[in-house]
């Protein structure tokens, strides 16, 4: 069986954050958040990382991140381009927004040949997540159904005090198989616990802090890329009619369709680690302090890649 590889989605510009947050250092030697995630992945067994980036940031990205990580990993690149669409489709005039996380992963379809894990570049996931996903991908090839996995986090460990976040709220069976995932795009932390709104704050719904949510840490076999590409035209047909400038093709949507059609099953793995991220500029000091504390405690070496 081909060894699992890691795909890192790093093409977003971080509009709420105010810049290219994936390249904003949080460690003592210029390390960014993805350095720590990839280091954890390497310790878990991953040997190859595929960065999905925009072509225009290639030189900057390699200088700031890629060349350093290449000291300890086999590094490959894939490029998310607006015009990377199925035959017969074209980019709508005035569209500048990428086509979403499913298209980002599809950008790596010529590079990824076997099982793979997917992460966001600007999220810190913790060591446990990578151990769980690597073990699962190594032991679960496709059978009668596609064998996928997702690492779930407790919602209380994934919110910020500095604004709202988007999370995929998960539902699962008693034996830990994902049955549904619902994107809540505006979740806030309050003293009474997390809550979400779907009408710009006019009404709110409380959520338990124990709610399991997705942080876009998925584990797939190669079959996912084939399915996502085959389903891309149907998404575009709807998107180009309803919201041609902003509609996005999301990973959870593809997963949900495959579950509903009983073509795939998705095991919900668990991580008790706390998420860290820089959704907003005000998040950065907390992330820097947390990384420093974990380094001082011995979880990470001071200079990750030597």
C-alpha positions as CSV (number, residue, x, y, z in Angstrom):
1,X,0.0,0.0,0.0
2,X,1.3,3.5,-0.9
3,X,2.3,5.5,2.2
4,X,-0.1,8.3,3.2
5,X,1.0,11.8,2.2
6,X,0.0,15.1,3.7
7,X,-1.8,17.8,1.7
8,X,-1.7,21.3,3.1
9,X,-4.2,23.9,1.9
10,X,-2.2,27.2,1.8
11,X,-3.8,29.2,-1.0
12,X,-6.1,31.4,1.1
13,X,-5.1,35.0,1.7
14,X,-6.8,35.3,5.1
15,X,-9.1,38.3,4.5
16,X,-10.3,38.5,8.1
17,X,-6.7,38.4,9.4
18,X,-5.4,41.1,7.1
19,X,-2.6,39.5,5.1
20,X,-0.9,36.3,4.2
21,X,-1.4,34.7,7.6
22,X,0.1,31.4,6.6
23,X,3.5,33.0,6.4
24,X,3.3,35.0,9.7
25,X,5.9,33.7,12.1
26,X,4.8,32.4,15.5
27,X,8.0,30.5,16.6
28,X,11.3,31.7,17.8
29,X,13.2,31.0,14.6
30,X,10.6,32.2,12.1
31,X,8.4,29.1,12.2
32,X,4.8,29.5,11.1
33,X,1.9,27.5,12.4
34,X,2.2,24.9,9.6
35,X,5.8,24.2,10.6
36,X,4.4,22.7,13.8
37,X,1.6,20.8,12.2
38,X,4.0,19.3,9.6
39,X,6.5,18.5,12.3
40,X,3.8,16.6,14.1
41,X,2.8,14.8,10.9
42,X,6.4,13.8,10.3
43,X,6.7,12.3,13.8
44,X,3.4,10.4,13.1
45,X,4.9,8.8,9.9
46,X,4.2,11.1,7.0
47,X,7.2,11.6,4.8
48,X,5.8,13.7,1.9
49,X,3.9,17.0,2.1
50,X,2.1,18.6,-0.8
51,X,1.5,22.3,-0.5
52,X,-1.5,23.7,-2.4
53,X,-0.7,27.4,-3.0
54,X,-1.4,30.2,-5.5
55,X,1.1,30.5,-8.3
56,X,1.8,34.1,-7.5
57,X,3.1,33.3,-4.0
58,X,5.4,30.4,-5.0
59,X,8.7,32.2,-4.6
60,X,7.7,33.9,-1.3
61,X,6.2,30.6,0.1
62,X,9.3,28.5,-0.8
63,X,11.6,31.1,0.8
64,X,9.5,31.5,4.0
65,X,8.4,27.9,4.5
66,X,9.0,25.3,1.8
67,X,12.7,25.3,1.6
68,X,13.0,25.0,5.4
69,X,10.6,22.0,5.6
70,X,12.4,20.3,2.8
71,X,15.2,19.6,5.2
72,X,13.0,17.0,6.9
73,X,10.2,16.1,4.4
74,X,9.8,15.4,0.7
75,X,8.1,18.6,-0.5
76,X,5.9,18.9,-3.5
77,X,3.7,21.7,-4.8
78,X,0.3,22.0,-6.5
79,X,-1.3,25.3,-7.6
80,X,-4.9,26.3,-7.1
81,X,-6.0,28.2,-10.2
82,X,-9.4,29.7,-10.9
83,X,-9.3,28.4,-14.4
84,X,-8.7,24.8,-13.3
85,X,-12.2,23.6,-14.2
86,X,-13.7,20.7,-16.0
87,X,-13.8,20.9,-19.8
88,X,-16.5,23.1,-21.1
89,X,-16.5,25.5,-18.1
90,X,-15.0,29.0,-17.8
91,X,-14.4,31.4,-15.0
92,X,-17.2,34.0,-14.7
93,X,-16.2,37.5,-15.6
94,X,-15.2,39.5,-12.4
95,X,-14.7,36.3,-10.3
96,X,-11.5,36.5,-8.2
97,X,-12.5,34.2,-5.3
98,X,-11.0,30.6,-5.3
99,X,-13.5,27.8,-5.8
100,X,-13.2,26.4,-2.2
101,X,-11.6,23.6,-0.3
102,X,-12.7,20.8,-2.7
103,X,-11.1,22.5,-5.6
104,X,-8.0,23.2,-3.5
105,X,-7.5,19.5,-2.9
106,X,-8.3,18.7,-6.5
107,X,-5.3,20.9,-7.5
108,X,-3.1,18.1,-6.1
109,X,-4.8,15.3,-8.2
110,X,-1.8,14.8,-10.5
111,X,0.6,14.6,-7.5
112,X,-1.3,12.4,-5.0
113,X,-1.6,8.8,-6.0
114,X,-2.7,7.1,-2.8
115,X,-4.1,7.8,0.7
116,X,-3.7,11.3,2.0
117,X,-4.6,13.6,4.9
118,X,-5.7,17.2,4.4
119,X,-5.2,20.1,6.7
120,X,-5.5,23.9,6.7
121,X,-2.2,25.8,6.7
122,X,-3.3,28.2,9.4
123,X,-4.5,25.8,12.0
124,X,-2.6,24.1,14.8
125,X,-3.9,20.6,15.3
126,X,-1.7,19.0,17.9
127,X,0.3,15.7,17.8
128,X,-2.6,13.3,18.6
129,X,-4.5,14.2,15.4
130,X,-1.7,13.2,13.1
131,X,-1.0,9.9,14.9
132,X,-4.7,9.0,14.7
133,X,-5.1,9.9,11.0
134,X,-1.9,8.3,9.9
135,X,-2.7,5.0,11.6
136,X,-6.2,5.0,10.1
137,X,-5.0,5.7,6.6
138,X,-2.3,3.0,6.9
139,X,-4.8,0.3,8.1
140,X,-8.0,1.0,6.1
141,X,-7.8,0.7,2.3
142,X,-11.1,1.0,0.4
143,X,-13.4,-2.1,0.6
144,X,-17.1,-2.3,-0.3
145,X,-17.2,1.4,0.5
146,X,-14.6,4.1,0.5
147,X,-12.8,4.3,3.8
148,X,-12.4,7.9,4.9
149,X,-11.7,9.5,8.3
150,X,-12.0,12.9,10.0
151,X,-10.4,14.1,13.2
152,X,-13.0,15.7,15.4
153,X,-12.4,18.3,18.1
154,X,-14.5,19.5,21.1
155,X,-16.0,22.8,20.1
156,X,-14.8,24.5,23.3
157,X,-11.2,23.7,22.2
158,X,-11.6,25.4,18.8
159,X,-13.1,28.9,19.4
160,X,-11.4,32.3,19.7
161,X,-12.2,35.1,22.1
162,X,-11.6,37.7,19.4
163,X,-14.4,37.1,17.0
164,X,-16.5,34.4,15.3
165,X,-15.3,31.2,13.6
166,X,-16.8,28.8,11.1
167,X,-16.9,25.1,12.1
168,X,-18.5,21.9,10.7
169,X,-20.8,20.6,13.4
170,X,-20.8,16.8,13.2
171,X,-23.4,14.1,13.8
172,X,-22.3,10.4,14.2
173,X,-23.5,6.9,14.9
174,X,-22.9,5.1,18.2
175,X,-19.9,3.4,16.7
176,X,-18.3,6.7,15.5
177,X,-19.3,6.9,11.9
178,X,-20.1,10.4,10.5
179,X,-23.7,10.8,9.4
180,X,-23.9,14.5,8.7
181,X,-21.8,17.6,8.9
182,X,-23.4,21.1,9.0
183,X,-21.4,24.2,8.4
184,X,-22.0,26.9,11.0
185,X,-20.3,30.0,9.6
186,X,-20.8,32.3,12.7
187,X,-19.9,30.6,16.0
188,X,-19.0,32.8,18.9
189,X,-17.6,32.1,22.4
190,X,-19.5,33.6,25.4
191,X,-19.1,33.2,29.2
192,X,-22.1,30.9,29.0
193,X,-20.6,28.7,26.2
194,X,-20.5,28.8,22.4
195,X,-23.4,29.8,20.3
196,X,-24.2,30.4,16.6
197,X,-26.3,32.6,14.5
198,X,-27.6,32.3,10.9
199,X,-29.3,35.7,10.6
200,X,-26.5,38.1,11.5
201,X,-27.1,38.0,15.2
202,X,-30.8,38.6,15.3
203,X,-31.3,35.1,16.9
204,X,-28.8,32.7,18.5
205,X,-28.7,29.0,19.2
206,X,-26.5,27.6,22.0
207,X,-24.1,24.7,21.4
208,X,-22.5,22.5,24.0
209,X,-18.8,22.9,24.4
210,X,-18.5,19.1,24.0
211,X,-20.0,19.2,20.5
212,X,-17.7,17.5,18.0
213,X,-16.7,19.7,15.1
214,X,-14.5,19.4,12.0
215,X,-11.3,21.5,11.6
216,X,-10.8,20.2,8.0
217,X,-8.4,17.5,9.1
218,X,-9.6,14.7,6.7
219,X,-8.2,11.4,5.7
220,X,-9.0,10.1,2.2
221,X,-8.1,7.4,-0.2
222,X,-7.3,8.3,-3.9
223,X,-11.0,7.6,-4.6
224,X,-12.0,11.0,-3.1
225,X,-10.1,12.9,-5.8
226,X,-11.8,11.0,-8.6
227,X,-15.2,11.5,-7.0
228,X,-14.7,15.2,-6.3
229,X,-13.6,15.8,-9.9
230,X,-16.6,13.8,-11.3
231,X,-19.0,15.9,-9.2
232,X,-17.4,19.2,-10.0
233,X,-19.6,19.9,-13.1
234,X,-22.8,19.5,-11.1
235,X,-21.6,21.9,-8.5
236,X,-20.6,24.4,-11.2
237,X,-24.0,24.1,-12.9
238,X,-25.7,25.2,-9.7
239,X,-23.1,27.8,-8.7
240,X,-22.9,29.6,-12.0
241,X,-26.7,30.0,-12.0
242,X,-27.1,31.0,-8.3
243,X,-23.9,32.7,-7.2
244,X,-21.2,32.8,-9.9
245,X,-18.8,35.2,-8.1
246,X,-18.8,33.7,-4.6
247,X,-20.0,30.1,-4.6
248,X,-17.5,27.6,-3.2
249,X,-17.0,23.8,-3.7
250,X,-16.5,22.6,-0.1
251,X,-14.9,19.3,1.0
252,X,-17.7,18.5,3.6
253,X,-20.3,18.8,0.8
254,X,-18.6,16.2,-1.3
255,X,-18.2,13.9,1.8
256,X,-21.9,14.4,2.8
257,X,-23.0,13.4,-0.7
258,X,-20.9,10.2,-0.7
259,X,-22.2,9.3,2.8
260,X,-25.8,9.8,1.7
261,X,-25.3,7.7,-1.4
262,X,-23.7,5.0,0.8
263,X,-20.5,5.1,-1.3
264,X,-18.3,6.1,1.6
265,X,-18.1,5.8,5.4
266,X,-16.2,8.2,7.5
267,X,-14.7,7.3,10.8
268,X,-14.8,10.1,13.4
269,X,-11.4,10.0,15.2
270,X,-10.9,12.1,18.3
271,X,-8.3,14.6,19.5
272,X,-8.3,16.1,23.0
273,X,-5.6,18.7,21.9
274,X,-6.5,22.4,21.8
275,X,-6.7,24.1,18.5
276,X,-4.7,27.3,17.9
277,X,-5.1,29.6,14.9
278,X,-4.8,33.2,13.7
279,X,-8.2,33.9,12.4
280,X,-7.8,37.5,13.6
281,X,-4.7,39.6,14.3
282,X,-5.6,39.6,18.0
283,X,-5.2,35.8,18.1
284,X,-1.5,35.9,17.4
285,X,-0.1,36.7,20.8
286,X,-2.0,33.8,22.3
287,X,-0.6,31.5,19.6
288,X,2.9,32.7,20.1
289,X,2.6,32.2,23.9
290,X,1.2,28.7,23.5
291,X,4.0,27.7,21.1
292,X,6.6,29.1,23.4
293,X,5.1,27.1,26.3
294,X,5.0,23.9,24.4
295,X,8.6,24.4,23.3
296,X,9.8,25.1,26.8
297,X,7.9,22.0,28.0
298,X,9.8,19.8,25.5
299,X,7.0,19.0,23.0
300,X,8.9,20.8,20.2
301,X,12.6,21.5,19.7
302,X,13.5,25.2,19.5
303,X,14.6,24.9,15.9
304,X,12.2,22.3,14.3
305,X,14.1,21.4,11.2
306,X,17.7,21.9,12.4
